[in-house]
Every structure is written in structure tokens, then in C-alpha cells.
Amino acid sequence: MLTISENEIIARLKFDNPWWEDRDTAIPHSKHPKRKYFFSFYENILDRSVNRALVLMGPRRVGKTVMVMQSIYGLIHKNSVDHKKILFLSLETPIYTGIALEKLLNIFNSLHDHKRHDELYIYFDEIQYLRDWEVHLKSLVDSYPDYKFVVTGSAAAALRLKSNESGAGRFSDYVLPPLTFAEYLSFIGKESDLINYIEDEGDDENDEHGYTTNNIEDLNKEFVNYLNYGGYPETVFSKTIRENQSQYIKSDIIDKVLLRDLPSLYGINDIQELNRLFTTLAYNTGQEVSLDGLSKDSGVAKNTIKRYLEYLEAAFLIKRVERIDNNCKRFKRANFFKIYLTNPSMRAALFGQIEPDSPHMGALTETAIYSQWQHGAIDSLYYARWDNGEIDIVYLGNLQKPLWFIEIKWTDRPFTDHKELDNCINFKRKNPSLQTNSILVTSKTIDDELIYRDELFTFKPSSLYAYIVGFNSLKRIGK
């Protein structure tokens, strides 16, 4: 049987690393707008004070490889690193299949006469396709302490789990979520046109003061666009992809994860069963579900559903949010919970784009606001439901006491029909630990305050609030 020769491997390495031949060659994606995460990511690459590999995780198509290429451009052109001291290879490339990382590294070193104690930069893209990658990477980090290793992977939580188990102080995890609404507005050049804010008003993700919009109609229009395609950087810039989401997003992001990544990582045999469950969850994003209900609707056994939910969270497709009661007590058995798509644009790719007056806008608005919290304190968020009431978002502090809560709406009705605010008042008065002077309710267009039953309510448009959460979360990156 024919085997791949070393010369063929070298030829592919040269193809993947065009800067070896010419430091001024165009580097793919290096001119794209930078995500807010780039700068702290790049600082970590330059930091050699700690001998650790940098593990960049996140869902597919959020810009991990783009950030890698931008960092390579920075090393060569901003920090004057020798262009032959940088290696990039994607483990998704068939020619590298089955070849040990150290062998590939040795080929690179021999090609350029590098020594063990040279300061090199080594990038491995899509690391999850290498079996026992964490063991191999730890060995390289230990063996070559002067090399800076940077790896990327798409099955985020699975990678995090393995890096925590086997990295033993040798890996630093770095998560890249989908685009925030704030990043989306910045990318399309409309942030300054639509948003007014006071700089350094505060860096709390939930600080809604100091932000206004110049044009709520246009902001809401872009918010709906964000729901439909704005979570993925490439769809923002490509009209072709926007008009063919089912082809590009569904096939490249959803199908690859469901049909290839998860089955290969977890040994799933019934792929269609997993696909049915995810389709059910995606259609019902933002809704309360139960194991019994999911089992009935998808035809999948409850124990299997529990496993699949873990896998889907590991792949960064969904986020599960636990239910508490009106006293903020958690349930011993989490039979009921809410499921949110980590990126609301996935729903449009599966079921078609949504209109502003769609009956699904409420649930998708909630999904979008939750997705902004992926960049902040999402693991401390719950929803409250009891016999005759519900609160959409409750933040529990370190002592498991509620500190603040929010009611999410895509309607202005509660501003005039005050009875819809009774749940908020009842919840606040049952929980004296709440650290809030006013009760925050989002709306479709209202940006105002009112007093009802001696309680102060602050109304903010949902689109503006989504911007606020994302913007304030991003300000904290690198701090």
C-alpha cells in the first residue's frame, strides 16, 4: 500500500505556511476586522512567562482560525518575529491524519534548522481530530518549554474537560463565543450611528445606565438582522452566505457538528436520533422543556436525551438553564429547564429567517439576550417559575441568593398594562437579598421609567439591552 512521503508532507506544510518563502506574502484573513477578543488573545501568545499552551475553543465559524491568522500577521509585522519560526497546520487536513504531532514538528525544525531552545510559535488548528490530543500536546509543552503552542478546537466544553483532566497546569483555556450584538453593529459600521453611551459609566454587564439609541426603529431592524445571521462573522460580510444560510450555515456548522464531530468524539451510533432532538430544541429555543416532553416529541429515550444534552452543550450548540422557584430555591431533580441556542442565527438557518412581528420573536429575543451573557456571567443565570408566575432571568450570587432579575419582552404592552408587572413585584418582595433599586423590564421600543404599586420600573428596548450586555461584557475582557 502506498504511504504519504515526507516530501509530500513538506510540500503541504509550505502551502499552509506561505510566509516561509516571503514574509510580505498576503496572509489569509489577516485584514478582516478584529474581534474584541483578539487583543487579549494576542497578549497571551506573546506572554512567555508561563510555560503553557494556549487552547482557543469555541463553536464552528466564529472566527478562531481568523484570529490565529491575524496573530501570525502580528508576530511577523508588528513584533518582528522571524517568519520561518512560525508553524501553522490544520489537523483537519487529510495528509496529516495519523501523523504524530512531534513528527510534524521535527519535519518543520529540520526544514529550517531550528533548535530545541529557539523561541518558536507552533499553531495546531482543529486539534480535536487528533486522538488523545491533550496527552500529545502536554508532552510537547514539557519537552519544548521555549516553544509557544497555540491550538484551536470546536467542541469547546469537551476540549475544556480534557484539558483540565490531562493538561495539569500546562494549558490555558480561551473561549471564543459567537458575535455579540455590539460586535455586529461595529462590524457593519453602525455602532456610532445608533448608540449613544457614556464612556466608563461602569463595567458591570448588567449596568444599563448611560446608554440610549438615536433611532430605535433602525436599531430594531439591525437586531432582527442579527437574529437571522449576525452571530457568524462571515455572514455579516458575505451577501452570498446570508442568502444561502441553509447551504452554508446548516451544512458547514450544524451538520458537521451533528454528523461528524459529536459522533467521532462520543461514539454516537444513531445520528438521526441526535439530529431529531437538536431540531426539536432549536425550534423551541427559549421555551421551558422537560425530559418527558422531549422524549415524547423526539422519540428518544430519557437517559439518551440526558447524554445528548451534555454532548450538544459540549459542542457549544445549546445552553441549558436551570429552573428555580419564587423563593430562588433550586429543585433537587431538574425535570424542567430552558434550552437556548448559543447563537440565535442557527434557528434561521434551520427554519428560515424571522420577521419582526413573528410570534417567535419573544423567544428569539430571550435567546439573543442570553447569548450575550456567554461573554460574562451566564453560569450564574437561572429562570424562576412558580404556579402563577415566571421571571426570565435571575442572577444568583456566590451564596445562591438572588442579586438582580430581568423580565424580557418584545412588546411595549406592560408599560401601559401594568398588571403584567405583578409577577415582578411579587418576586422582588419575596426576595429581600435583591440588590436593585428598580425592576428592569425590556420592551420593543420604550426607554422610560414608571412607578407601579410603589415599585420603580426601568424599561429598556430589548435590542438596546442586548447591546449593553455584550458591550459591557467585552469591556471586561483582558481586565
QUIGI-V369294 format. One record per run of one state. SS is the DSSP state (h for helix, s for strand, l for the rest). FROM is the first residue (numbers start at 1). TO is the last residue. Records with the same first field share a line. If there is no record, write none. Layout:
# QUIGI-V369294
SS = FROM-TO, FROM-TO
This chain:
# QUIGI-V369294
l = 1-5, 17-17, 21-37, 47-52, 58-63, 78-82, 91-93, 97-100, 113-120, 126-126, 130-132, 144-147, 154-155, 167-170, 176-180, 188-190, 198-210, 214-215, 231-232, 238-238, 244-244, 267-270, 284-287, 299-301, 315-317, 325-329, 331-335, 342-344, 352-360, 376-377, 387-388, 397-401, 408-412, 416-417, 431-438, 444-447, 453-454, 476-479
h = 6-16, 18-20, 38-46, 64-77, 83-85, 94-96, 101-112, 127-129, 133-143, 156-166, 181-187, 191-194, 216-230, 233-237, 239-243, 245-266, 271-283, 291-298, 302-314, 345-351, 361-375, 378-380, 413-415, 418-430, 462-475
s = 53-57, 86-90, 121-125, 148-153, 171-175, 195-197, 211-213, 288-290, 318-324, 330-330, 336-341, 381-386, 389-396, 402-407, 439-443, 448-452, 455-461
